[in-house]
Amino acid sequence: MNDLDLLSDYRFLEEINRQIETGKRNELGNKKKSFNELKYFQKLIQNKLKILGSIQILYLPRFSTKHKQNQMWFDKKTNDIFWHIECQFFINTFYTWTITNLSTNETTLLNILKKFHNHLNETSNINDELILLKLKNFSHEQQICIYIENFGQKRKQFGKYEKRSFNTIIDLFHERIFIEYPILFISLINDENNMKEYLYKKTISN
């Protein structure tokens, strides 16, 4: 290999390194842009919640599981939040069901229960007939009660879990805080004390 070949190889390696560095810078720029865009939409949601019901939403670090799961978003055209809501239905233990892409007006208890029953009729994941029958009892607003987890000053005032009633999710979390997305703890009225005891034990174990 002569000097010209060495020079040619050297220039080739320089060009490869330059392209790699450019790619890294572009990737970093895209990540930064994506992160800034995410922060922008989070801010829109925070401001909207504050206006609608003095509600505070807290966000976890990007790498946390709950943050990655969160599918709440803000539609600038309609100036509305589209919700991600986790429902924990109590049947001796909790059955978890998550609903997403609900506009604020669609977050009524009646609509959530309707969609839950559609899910039960369509799903093939519940093999235990007894569990399925128990879950189908969650059909009427008047027959169920809902608790949410409290944070900050409200926890000192009402305890870790508080019974709430609502028309839409805005009513439910009026002047309250939630982390990433709302979680509802739901029981039948005649099972309310059992759920409260279960939640209390969960609090002690944590």
Secondary structure, DSSP 8 states (H G I E B T S, - for coil): --HHHHHHHHHHHHHHHHHHHHHHHHHHHHHHHHHHHHHHHHHHHHHHHHHHHS-EEE---TTSHHHHH---EEETTTTEEEEEEEEEEESSSEEEEEEEEEEGGG--HHHHHHHHHHHHHH------HHHHHHHHTTT-GGGEEEEEE--THHHHHH-SEEEE--SSHHHHTTT-EEESS-EEEEEEGGGHHHHHHHHHHHHHH-
